[in-house]
Amino acid sequence: MWRGVLAVCLLTAGVVFADPPGRGVTTDRDVAREKARLEKLKIRRSPVVEVYERCKGAVVNISTTQIVQVRSSFAIDSMFDELFDFPVSPGETRAYKTSAVGSGFVIHSSGYIVTNAHVVARTAERKVIFADKSEYVAEIVATDPRRDLAILKIDAGKPLPKIELGSSDDLMIGETTIAIGNPMGLETTVTSGVISALDRKLEVKEEVGLDGLIQTDASINPGNSGGPLFNVVGELIGITTAIRADAQNIGFAIPVNKLIESLPSLLSVERRYRIVAGLEVDPFHRATITGVAPNTPAAAAAFKPGDVLHAIDGQEVTSGIDYHIALVGRNPGETITIDIEREGKIRQIPLTLAPMPKPDGAKLAMEKFGIVVEPLTEQLAETLQLPSAKGLIIRKVDPNGPAGRTGIEPGDIVTEIGPYAPSSLDDVGLLLENVDEGSAVPLGLLRVGKRLIYRMRTQLRAR
């Protein structure tokens, strides 16, 4: 009796008992509640939610490892603007295996990733982690420390989701910004805010600064570096790079246009693969040909400025970046088919890539810097207890040359020339072939002692 009375009371109060499993009965009230829930969910689905769900698959966490030994009593010549990354007591020697985290994003489905140069500078190992927990080893393609940009490459074995590039020409102070990254190691974190100011300048260290930066109050913390900053339609408008450590909600991002400007030189496909095409393509808008170099395959094939690229070998081309990526891995003598639009009509033009002679890296190293270098082998790296075999060992130094006058010694390891990390004499040749006399070339080096390894940076004036 009491059970029957209780059931009547509860039903009167509007409580509906779920049917036992297996009955599958849905009441009209259930349907109404679900409809109301979905309506509320639709209202709650903000642009931030939309951007996060659409873009998170192309944002990566970057885990890096660096191994270095230091001793504070090392005599430093004034030429070196950077030696130690952490304090050491006088006379003390320590070995460090440091780990750090950063962020990045896929810029092309073939595995090209953008991040900050400072995230990967002088790292021994780099691991890229996606939102689905898949992990890949990343190699540095190139870095541009002046703009704090770097390009990495992974081999995922499949096409990857990529970020859509926007523009930083029409940014508005007060418009919404969305950041996705890896702050403090917290993977795939999203924050939002507004553009607080434009064209900010930030001094990174003495005589080194970044300008034209976007200031945002979207929460950015250590680990966000290199991650994307979006607008509300999911377009990339900046690359997060720095924060004001003495303030709250003051973060900075590199405008996307600076990345777009840098990409052709960072990728440097024709020089890297020793091929000549002869096309100059607008990096900002549609993949429009802006120039055709004389006496090149492009000139022979009758391409014209104003032609718009639509496809290369059947693969769609929507931007100048797609054009440069399409040339990756191509060989001299290979013919590619380019679909172009000219005067409203689509045409197919075959383009046969010409060879670009390789410069003599050993000869250029001696001519420009006064050093004899050779590739660092795995065996030698192990003997020297180096964490990586990437780089070149200096075997001989002309005391009257740029390197000798700066204090570089035989046995030093060249880890960087300009923004690149050379590992062969071919790399050296490619990097030095267009360096003019008197040009200042940044150099990164390691000096190996009996019980320690010093990291050094300097500039050489090419002769």
N, C-alpha and C positions, 0 to 999 in steps of 0.2 A: 504493500500500500504506500509506504513512505517513498519507495523508489518511483512510483507513478506520480505522486505529488511533486517530487523534486524535478522530474522530467518536464512536467507542465510548467513549473515556475521558471525553469531555465529557458524553455522555448519562448515563454512570454517575454522574457528579458532580451530576446534577440540572439541567443546563443544557438549556433547550429552545430550539431555533432557530426563529425566526419564519418562517412560510411566505412565499415571495415574494409581492409585491403581486398581488392579483387572485385568489389561491386561496381566501381567506376561510375557512380551516380554524381552528376553535377547539377546543383540547383541553380535557379535563376539568380539567386542572391550571389552565388559563387561567380557567375558570369559577370554580374554587375561590378563586384569587387575587383575582379581582374581587369575589367575595362577601365575602372577608375585608376587602378594602380598604373596601368600602361599610359594613361593620359598624364598622370603626374610625372612619370618617368620621362615622357616626351618633353614636358616643360623643364625638367631638371637638366636635360641634356644640353649643356652650354657649349659654346664654341671651344672652350678649353677641353671638354670631354671629347668632342669630335676630333680635334687636332691630336690629342694624346692617342686615341685609339687608332687613328689613321697613320700616325708617324712613328710610334714607338718601336715598330719592327725594324726601322732603319737607323735607330740610335744605338750606339754601342758603348759599353764600358771598356776602358783600356787599363789593363794592369801591367805595370812595368817593373823591371828589376835592374838595379845597377850595383856593380861590385867595384869598390875602390878602397885603396889603403892610403892613409895620409899621415904626415908627421909635421908638427907645427914649426920645427926648427929649420925647414927647408929655406934656402936663400932664394928670394924671389926677385927677379929682375923686374924693373918697372914696366917692361913690355907686356907683362902678363896682367890682363885686367880681371882675371878670375882664376882662382886656384882651388879654394876650399869651399865646400857646400855646408860644412858643419864645424862647430868649434872643437878644438883639440887642445889640451893643456900643453904648456911649453915642454918640448923634448919628448912628448908622448907619441907613440905610434899605434894606430888602430886600423883594423880591417873592417870594412862596412859592407854589408849586403843590404842595400836599401830598397824598399818597395814603395810604390806610389800608385795612385789611381787617378784617372782622368776620364774624359768623355770624348766622343767623336760621332760621326755619322757617315753613312754610305752615300757617296755622291754619284756612283755609277754601279749598275747591277753586276758588273764583272768583278767587283771586289775592291774598288778604290774608296778609301776612307779619308776624311778630313779631320784633323784635330789641331791643337796648338803645337807649335815647335817646342815650347818649353815642357810639354808633357812627355815627349819622346827624346829630348836632347840627351845624347851620350848614354842611352840605355843599352843594356846588354840583351835584354829579352823584352818582348812585347806580346801581350795576349789580349785578343779582342773577344768580348763576351756580348752576345745578343740577349734580347729580352726573353727568348725561348731557352736560354741557358747554353746554347751551342757556343763552342769556343774555337778560336783559330789563332795560329801564330801569325804575326804581322811583320812584314819587312818595311823598312823606311824607303820610300821612293825618293823623296826630296823634302827639304825643310827651307823655310824662309824666315830666319830669326828676326829680320827687320819688321816683318808684319806678323810675326808669331804664328805662322801657318806651317802645316806639315801635311804631306800626303803619304798614306800607308797603303799597302796592298796585301790582301789575303786571298787564299785559294779555297773558296767554299765549295767548289764543284757544282754549283747551281747558281742561277740568277738570284740576286738579292734585292729586297725592296730598297728603294732609294728616296732621298729627300728631293722635293721640288724646290728649285731655286727661285727666289723672289727678286726684288730690287730694293736697294736702299736709297734710291733717288727721291722717292715720294713719301718717306716716313713722316709721321705726324707726332709731335709731342702730345702725349696723353693717350695715344692708341694702345690697345692691349697687346702685351707680349706674353709668350709662353715659352718656358725653358724646360727641356728634358735632359737629364744627365745623371751623374753618379756622385752626388755630393756626399762627402764623408764615407764613401763606399756603399751608400744606400742605392742599390741599383734601380734604374729606370724611374727616377723621381721626377714628378712634374710640379712646377710652380708657375704662378702667373703674376703679372703686374702691368705696368704701363711704361712707355718710353718717357723717361724723366727729363732727358735733355739730349741734344745731338752735338756732334763735332767736338767732343771732349778730347783733351790731351792728357795722357798719363805717362809720368816718368817712371820707367821700370827700374833703371839704375842710372848712374852717372853717364851722361851723354847718350843714353839709349832710351827712347820713348816711343809710344804709340800715339797716333793722332787720328782725328776723324771718328772717334769711338762713339758708339751708342751707349748712353747711360740708362739703366733700367732699375726699377725697384722690385722686379721679380726676384725672389730669394735665390741668391747664387752663393755657393760655398765651395771650399776646397774640394776638388773632385769634379766640379762642373766644368772645369777648364776644357775647352775644345768641343763642348757640346753645342747643339743648335739652339738658336733663339728664333721663334716663329711669330708670324702674325696670326690673326684669327682665322684665316683661310688656309693655314697650314703651309705657307710658303716660308722658306728660310730667309730671314732678314739679317742675321748676324751669327757670329761664332763667339760664345762666351769666353772671356780671356782673363779677367781680373776682378778683384773686389777691393773695396776700401776696408782694410782690416780694422781701422779705428772707428768705423761707423757701421750702421745697420742699413740694409736695403739699398746700398749703393754698389751696383755692379756694372761692369762694362763689357761690351761686345764689339767685335770687329765687324764693320758693315759688310754685307755679302758682296757688294760690288768690288771690294778690295780682293776678296777671294777669287772672283771671276776674272779680274785683271791678272792675277798671279798664276792662274791655272795653266795657261799655255806654256809659260816658262818652267813651272814646276814639273809638269808632265814631260815637256821637252821631247816629244815622241820622235820626231825626225832625227834629231841629234842622237838620241839614245839608241835607236835602231838603225842608224846610218842609212836612212832612206831620204829621197828627195821627192816631194810632191809638188810644192810650189804654190800652194793655196794659202791665202790669209783669210781667216773666217772670223766674223764678228762674234766675240764671246758673250755679248750681253743679250741680244735679241734672237730672232730666228737665225738659223745657221746660214747667214748671208755672206757670200764671198765679197770681201772688201779689197782684195788685191791679188794679182797673179804675177809671180816673179818671172822675169824674162829668162829665156833659155832653160826652162824647166819642163817636166812632163805636163804640168797644168797648162802652160802656154802652148805647147804642141797640141794638146787636146782641145784647144779653143775654148777653155772656160773664160768667163767674163765677170768683171765686178758687177754685182747686182744679182747674179744668179743665186737662187735660194736652194740649199741642199735639202732633199727630202729623205733620201735613203742611201746607204752604202751597202752593196751586196745584199740588198733586200731588207736590211735592218734600218728601222726608222731613225732619222736624225732630226732632233727637235732643237738642238742648241749647238753652239760652237764646241762645247765640251764633248758632245757625242762624236763630233768629227775627229777630235784628237784621240779619243779612246778607240775609235774604229781603226786607227792606224797602229795601235799597240800590237807588237808581235809580227808585224808585216815584214817581208823580206824584199831586198832589191830585186827587181825583175818581175815581181808579182803584179798582176793586173786586178784592179778593183773596179767595180761598176758603180757609178754615182748617178743617182736620180736627181735632176735639178729642175727647178721651175724657172722658165725664162719667157717673159711676155705672155704670161698666163697659160703656157703650155708646159707639160712635163716631158723632159727628154732624158734619155739614158746615155751617159758618156763614159767610155772605158778610160781608165787612167793607169798607166804602167809606171810603177815607182822606180826611180833611178837610184843607183848606188851612190852613197856619200863616202868618199875615202876616209878611212880611220886615221886620225892623227897619231903620231908617235909619242906616247905618254912619257916614256923614259927620256926622250930628247927634250920635250917641253919642260919637264920637271927641272932638268939641269939648266936649260936656257932661261927660264923664268925665275927660278928660285935658287939655283945653285945646289941642288941635292940629287943624289942617286937613290932611287927608291925601288923596292920590289914588294910583291904581295906578301902579306902575312899568312903563313900556312897554319893549318890546325896544329901540326907538331910543334912549331915555334911558339904559337900562342900557349900551348900547354906547358912548354918549357918555361916560359916567362910568367906562367900562372895568371894569364889574362882571361877574363870571362868570355871573350869572343875572339874569333879569328878575323873579324871585320877590320880592315885597315891596311896600311902599307908601312913597312919598316924602312927607316932611313939608314942606308949603308954608308954613305959618304956625304960630307958637307964641304962646299967650297967656302973657306973662311972669309973670302972677300965678296961672297954673294949675299943676296938678301937674307937667306936663312942663317948663314954664318954670322952676319953682323947682328942678327937679332938674338943669338944665343942658342939656336937649335943645334942639337948634337946628334952624331951617329947613334943609332939605337932607339931614338925617339920614334913613336908610332903616330902616323898621321891618321886621324879618325874622321876629320872633316875638312873639306875644301869648299869654302863658301857655304851654301846651304845643303850640300850633298855629302854623302858618306861613301867615299870611294873604296873599292876592294880589289881593283885590278889596274894594270897600266892602261888598259883601254879606257877605264873610267877617268883616269888622270888626264889622258889626252883629250877626252870629250870636254872635261871641265876647263882645261887651260887653253884650248885652241883659239878661243875668242877673247882671251885676256890681253888687254893692251899694255904697253910699257907704261909704268907709273901707276897702274891700277892697284888699289888696295884689296888684297884677297884675304878674308878671314880664314884662319887655320885652327883646327882643334887637334891637340896632341896628347899622348900619354908618354910619360917618362918612367921607365922601370928601374927601380933601385934594388938593392939586395933584399930589403924586407918590405918595400912599399912601392906603391904606384902613384904618381902624381898626374893629375889632369891639368892641362894648361890650354890657354887660348891666346892667340896673338894675331897680328896682321902682317903680311909681307907685301912689300911694294915690288911688283913684277918688273923685271928689267927687260 
